[in-house]
Amino acid sequence: MHTELNVDLEYTNLYDANAALVWIPPIEDFPPEMRQNVTDQSRFLILYDIAGLPIGHVPRGLAGAFRNIIELEGKITALATGEPCPSFAPWPAPEATGGGHSM
C-alpha cells in the first residue's frame, strides 16, 4: 500500500521559521482492516492511535525550499511506499547543523 503524507509548515516552531512537519493521514483515509495494525510494539500503539499526528520533520536542508513551495503552490506531499523502518544513526546533536533546533 502507498500512503500519501501531507507536509505542512510548523508554525509554532520558535527556533526555525522554515521548519516543516510530515503528517500521517487521518484514520478515515485507511482501510478498516488496517486501522488496528500495530505501529510500535514497544509502546503498544496501533494505527488508530497515531493517525492524524505528525510523524517527523522535513530535513533542514529541504525545509526552506519546501516553505517557498508551500507558500507559492499550497501543497507538498510525501509518498510512503514501503514498510515503516527506523531512521539510521548517527543523528546530529540538537545544537549541531541539521539537528533538532538552532539557537
Secondary structure as UniProt FT lines:
FT   STRAND          3..9
FT   TURN            11..12
FT   TURN            17..18
FT   STRAND          20..23
FT   HELIX           27..29
FT   HELIX           32..34
FT   TURN            35..36
FT   STRAND          38..40
FT   HELIX           41..43
FT   STRAND          45..46
FT   HELIX           47..50
FT   TURN            51..52
FT   STRAND          54..57
FT   HELIX           60..73
FT   STRAND          76..80
FT   TURN            94..95
FT   TURN            97..98
//
